[in-house]
């Protein structure tokens, strides 16, 4: 089914995976190397999530369609953050320096996701058997 998705879109996905791998992975690696104390559980979960995102994104460079759920997850968590964290912060007269990066990430995810492919494979396609 790869022929349904243009090479341009596949390469766009590969760029997103590469950006995840490089930016998120380097950020996690730097935080791991330069940390002064043991992480508390919640920040530890966040850094573990980002490390997994970076690692799985490396697979996405080679298999962009197979790893498409990674891009969906990225789109969803950034969108949920905007709704659940940024909007209440803004209503309280505060902001975050993550906002611009998340908005750019959301826009890029929306652009590179092959929506027809995603609809065909994740919504219309019958699910796997339960038994």
Buried (B, 14 or more C-beta within 10 A) or exposed (E): EEEEBEEEBBEBBBBBBBEBBEBBBEBBEEBEEEEEEEBEEEEEEEBEBBBEBBBBBBBBBEEBBEBBEBBEBBBEBBBEBBEEBBEEEEEEEEEBEBBEEBEEBBEBBEEBBBEEBBEEBEEEEEEEEEE
